[in-house]
Amino acid sequence: MSASLYTNFTASIASQDSLINTLEEEISTGYAVQTPEQNPAAFEVATIASDQISGLDNDSATQNSITTQLDSVTSTYSAVSTLYNNVQSIIEQSLNGATSPKELQTLSTQISSAAQQLLGLANTTAPDGNYLFGGTRTNLTPFQTDSAGNVVYLGDAGQSQSQVSPDTTSSSVANGEVFTSALAGDGYSTVSAGASNTGDGTLLSEGVLTPATAAAFQTGNAPITISFASSGVGNLTYTASQSGNTIATGNVPPEAATGTTIELAGQDFLLNGVPAAGDSFTISPSRPQTVFALLQNLAVTLGASAGSPSSDALTTQTINGDLSTLAQYQQALLVAQAQNGVTLQAISNAGRSDANQQTALAATVQNSIAVNQPVAITTLDETISAVEAAEKAFSAAQSLSLFKYL
């Protein structure tokens, strides 16, 4: 056997052994390209795609965390909505005209209980132990009672944003504005009866006639006072003044007990009952009132009714205003629930989009550097068979050559 034949044979076997080792590694790892040197372009494409997949994995973890947080917010909002509806029922019961002072005391106790329940809901924590409605101050109890017995908000109005997909961010925290920011009364004005009123008249907001005028009044600082006086012939007149100026006057018809309308500050106000000469009402621009202050004041009002016509009128006046403020908070809650739902839907959509992107990127990685398993296995089998056949043939040839030279 010539030296060149032997050299060629061993070189061929070494090459095929190397191919076998490579194929076995590719089959075990699933990758045909594992280093840049093997295929620079394919390796770069796969690396970029893999980095993008890692980024999407991080986004998915953020999505899950925020979804858990906002699901807790949704649940709490639902409980608050139920509580508001119960409070509304209590207020309406107190206004039915047949509720005795003792019954009003009972309703006052129920309102106080509802206020405590609401405080617990406003201080709800998420599964991770953070407070839901503290804004970015998630480790601090957001609503606390001060030394005067008033509930104060110690959180902030933070709206921290987190990335939930490559092109989408989402608010990852809620804050306490849904419990603190609603405007008192009808959102434009509040009406209070003079503390010394002796008649049984009430003045209630009936609706907005001119939104721009009503809005201008709300943003201003000048209240309107309506005073009643005797006309000298057994009838009443009213005078509405603002900043020392008379802005409206009129007669109160004898049938005022059945309701008469007075237009002021772009709104209609319904006068029910009959005021006494010297009685007054003050229409003030609406200002934010926390829902806790609302319930606290409502409980005091219900518990203080003395049962006289004038006392009942004062109670009715205040409670009707509280009912309007509660409506503002019910509306604010509906808006917050809708916003929370929109955010959750956006996160869900981002999750589906990210999943589709991950599938496409995984296919890119697969197409760039992954081994074709069926082809690799077939090639491996064929190479092993070829090596075994070559070794047998070489062994046979080597035997023949030795026999020849013996």
Disulfide bonds with the S-S distance in Angstrom:
none
